[in-house]
């Protein structure tokens, strides 16, 4: 009987593990690429061997690749969208429509085989659709061998050649990239300028080009002793071969590979204590050298803060590279424009490097959930900047951006695909500002200590796993003991607004009655601070019935009274204060200002206003 029980328990554990793995399976891609860049024609010739693992329960008859460079052609979806959207990105506008043949981007597939057999394929804009020679069964793997030729476009958006600061090559979204397939199906989106999603895997990349160019990018350089340029260990004698140089990078367990090249780069390194080696690449000059050198130590401090606050960065290196058209994140590196003021340079560095946590390592589908990608990153970067520069209100700008969008009438639900917002303003505010406010307001709901514990637990539980928003909420429910699905739904899937009002403060003998009103349609728990004329304070906490619990006391220096929950269907709530109205100086909703209340003018009553005798509102 004991043996049977042990076998049953073992079978149960195996079954549970199998169910868990089946529920959250992930595809895997291993790239080996050998490419040559001609710096005179701006063309790339390359070979790609891609080993693709089908860890799904589905048999795949087709696969899809992204061909991002094809977006930089007149008449592309990116071109048409940019020329027709209400508020076009000033970096794009109609520039694509004016590109000449030698300025456009393209990716031509010269040959493609699956396990040695030719396959048929169709190119539709920025998507390559491949019909397999042999269907890929669950648990199987297959090898795709490809040769391709690309032309690097004039730099317009993220990727390209000769950006406005004179960086020769910003090579992002530059190779035929396997689209992600998961429990939702294929994510083979056309590229219209916004977000990306990729398959976890390994990259082994060799880049050959003119020896005068320095290369920076994803991964760790394998042949530093033959390359030099500051990559070599101190005291190493560099033995460069004659002719073009081949740079060999390897990156393990990442979902993309980016690089940049320029003959004028300066390369400097700093070590983060207990963290990665930071590499800085910039063009020295009057607009860069001083601010870049000053910024470098802040990069170290930023990584120390992020490691301590949100979880440990898992790779050995990280590169901050001058390039691109603003700031854009990639695994193990970022490309940022470098001719900035010191504050701007540190700010963009902090934001893009924070993406290493909330895109590089967690890798949620940023096309579907840009607010998780940009919002979580912006929140973390704001917190880090506040730490480094002693700022007291780091998220004020995010709240202001959200309030401004609400007033404009352009707000759209943050739940939609990033490409389909009607305006760039609505997209940007939803992704950056609303994502940030979502987290800061979550502090208000569950308490600050539980919040940071939850952020670290989320990172450690879901790194390298493409989490969904519901996975984040479930972690926060576990650490807080509160139900939070209602909050995710209201904030992300609707445009309902938070607006609470201190409707009345009235005398009732030796007590005071306070009536609160929910003016907006978005229900929330309420922190109500009562300040007395003698300087003492009391907090009255009104939980929302949807949370099924109370958050812990946050400020132990102020007495808190936990009241009955406020049912979300009730427009008003009346509470009793056991002190005379004459003793009260003020009553204020949300003194911490974390509640995204669209009209804060009615959140506080000073007792200089006239008092009224109490009347029971139910009679």
FENHUSUL-V152335 format. One record per residue. N is the residue number from 0. RES is the residue in one small letter. SS is DSSP state (@ for helix, = for strand, . for the rest). Layout:
# FENHUSUL-V152335
N RES SS
N RES SS
This chain:
# FENHUSUL-V152335
0 x .
1 x @
2 x @
3 x @
4 x @
5 x @
6 x @
7 x @
8 x @
9 x @
10 x @
11 x @
12 x @
13 x @
14 x @
15 x @
16 x @
17 x @
18 x @
19 x @
20 x @
21 x @
22 x @
23 x .
24 x .
25 x .
26 x .
27 x =
28 x =
29 x =
30 x =
31 x =
32 x =
33 x =
34 x =
35 x =
36 x =
37 x =
38 x .
39 x .
40 x .
41 x .
42 x =
43 x =
44 x =
45 x =
46 x =
47 x =
48 x =
49 x =
50 x =
51 x =
52 x =
53 x .
54 x .
55 x .
56 x .
57 x .
58 x .
59 x =
60 x =
61 x =
62 x =
63 x =
64 x =
65 x =
66 x .
67 x @
68 x @
69 x @
70 x @
71 x .
72 x .
73 x .
74 x .
75 x .
76 x @
77 x @
78 x @
79 x @
80 x @
81 x @
82 x @
83 x @
84 x .
85 x .
86 x .
87 x .
88 x .
89 x .
90 x .
91 x .
92 x .
93 x .
94 x .
95 x @
96 x @
97 x @
98 x .
99 x .
100 x .
101 x .
102 x .
103 x .
104 x .
105 x =
106 x =
107 x =
108 x =
109 x =
110 x =
111 x =
112 x =
113 x =
114 x .
115 x .
116 x =
117 x =
118 x .
119 x =
120 x =
121 x =
122 x =
123 x =
124 x .
125 x .
126 x =
127 x =
128 x =
129 x =
130 x =
131 x =
132 x =
133 x =
134 x =
135 x =
136 x .
137 x .
138 x .
139 x .
140 x =
141 x =
142 x =
143 x =
144 x =
145 x =
146 x =
147 x =
148 x =
149 x =
150 x =
151 x .
152 x .
153 x =
154 x .
155 x .
156 x .
157 x .
158 x .
159 x =
160 x =
161 x .
162 x .
163 x .
164 x .
165 x .
166 x .
167 x .
168 x =
169 x =
170 x =
171 x .
172 x .
173 x .
174 x .
175 x .
176 x =
177 x =
178 x .
179 x =
180 x =
181 x =
182 x .
183 x .
184 x =
185 x =
186 x =
187 x .
188 x .
189 x .
190 x .
191 x .
192 x .
193 x .
194 x .
195 x .
196 x .
197 x .
198 x .
199 x .
200 x =
201 x =
202 x =
203 x =
204 x =
205 x =
206 x =
207 x =
208 x =
209 x .
210 x .
211 x .
212 x .
213 x =
214 x =
215 x =
216 x =
217 x .
218 x .
219 x =
220 x =
221 x .
222 x .
223 x @
224 x @
225 x @
226 x @
227 x .
228 x .
229 x .
230 x .
231 x .
232 x .
233 x .
234 x .
235 x .
236 x .
237 x .
238 x .
239 x .
240 x .
241 x .
242 x .
243 x .
244 x =
245 x =
246 x =
247 x =
248 x =
249 x =
250 x =
251 x =
252 x =
253 x =
254 x .
255 x .
256 x .
257 x .
258 x =
259 x =
260 x =
261 x =
262 x .
263 x .
264 x =
265 x =
266 x =
267 x =
268 x =
269 x =
270 x =
271 x .
272 x .
273 x .
274 x .
275 x .
276 x =
277 x =
278 x =
279 x =
280 x =
281 x =
282 x =
283 x .
284 x .
285 x .
286 x .
287 x .
288 x @
289 x @
290 x @
291 x @
292 x @
293 x @
294 x @
295 x @
296 x @
297 x @
298 x @
299 x @
300 x @
301 x @
302 x @
303 x @
304 x @
305 x @
306 x @
307 x @
308 x @
309 x @
310 x .
311 x .
312 x .
313 x .
314 x .
315 x .
316 x =
317 x =
318 x =
319 x =
320 x =
321 x =
322 x .
323 x .
324 x .
325 x .
326 x =
327 x =
328 x =
329 x =
330 x .
331 x .
332 x =
333 x =
334 x =
335 x =
336 x .
337 x .
338 x .
339 x .
340 x .
341 x @
342 x @
343 x @
344 x @
345 x @
346 x @
347 x @
348 x @
349 x @
350 x @
351 x @
352 x @
353 x @
354 x .
355 x @
356 x @
357 x @
358 x @
359 x @
360 x @
361 x .
362 x .
363 x .
364 x .
365 x .
366 x .
367 x .
368 x .
369 x @
370 x @
371 x @
372 x @
373 x @
374 x @
375 x @
376 x @
377 x @
378 x @
379 x @
380 x @
381 x @
382 x @
383 x @
384 x @
385 x @
386 x @
387 x @
388 x @
389 x .
390 x .
391 x .
392 x .
393 x .
394 x .
395 x @
396 x @
397 x @
398 x @
399 x @
400 x @
401 x @
402 x @
403 x @
404 x @
405 x @
406 x @
407 x @
408 x .
409 x .
410 x .
411 x .
412 x .
413 x .
414 x .
415 x .
416 x .
417 x @
418 x @
419 x @
420 x .
421 x .
422 x .
423 x @
424 x @
425 x @
426 x @
427 x @
428 x @
429 x @
430 x @
431 x @
432 x @
433 x @
434 x @
435 x @
436 x @
437 x @
438 x @
439 x @
440 x @
441 x @
442 x @
443 x @
444 x @
445 x @
446 x .
447 x @
448 x @
449 x @
450 x @
451 x @
452 x @
453 x @
454 x @
455 x @
456 x @
457 x @
458 x @
459 x @
460 x @
461 x @
462 x .
463 x .
464 x .
465 x .
466 x .
467 x .
468 x @
469 x @
470 x @
471 x @
472 x @
473 x @
474 x @
475 x @
476 x @
477 x @
478 x @
479 x @
480 x .
481 x .
482 x .
483 x .
484 x @
485 x @
486 x @
487 x @
488 x @
489 x @
490 x @
491 x @
492 x @
493 x .
494 x .
495 x .
496 x .
497 x =
498 x .
499 x =
500 x =
501 x =
502 x =
503 x =
504 x =
505 x =
506 x =
507 x =
508 x .
509 x .
510 x =
511 x =
512 x =
513 x =
514 x =
515 x =
516 x =
517 x =
518 x .
519 x .
520 x .
521 x .
522 x .
523 x .
524 x .
525 x =
526 x =
527 x =
528 x =
529 x =
530 x =
531 x =
532 x .
533 x .
534 x .
535 x .
536 x =
537 x =
538 x =
539 x =
540 x =
541 x =
542 x .
543 x =
544 x @
545 x @
546 x @
547 x .
548 x .
549 x .
550 x .
551 x .
552 x .
553 x .
554 x .
555 x .
556 x .
557 x .
558 x =
559 x =
560 x =
561 x =
562 x .
563 x .
564 x .
565 x =
566 x .
567 x .
568 x .
569 x .
570 x .
571 x =
572 x =
573 x =
574 x =
575 x =
576 x =
577 x .
578 x .
579 x .
580 x @
581 x @
582 x @
583 x =
584 x =
585 x =
586 x =
587 x =
588 x =
589 x .
590 x .
591 x .
592 x .
593 x .
594 x .
595 x .
596 x =
597 x .
598 x .
599 x @
600 x @
601 x @
602 x .
603 x =
604 x =
605 x =
606 x .
607 x .
608 x .
609 x .
610 x .
611 x =
612 x =
613 x .
614 x .
615 x .
616 x .
617 x .
618 x .
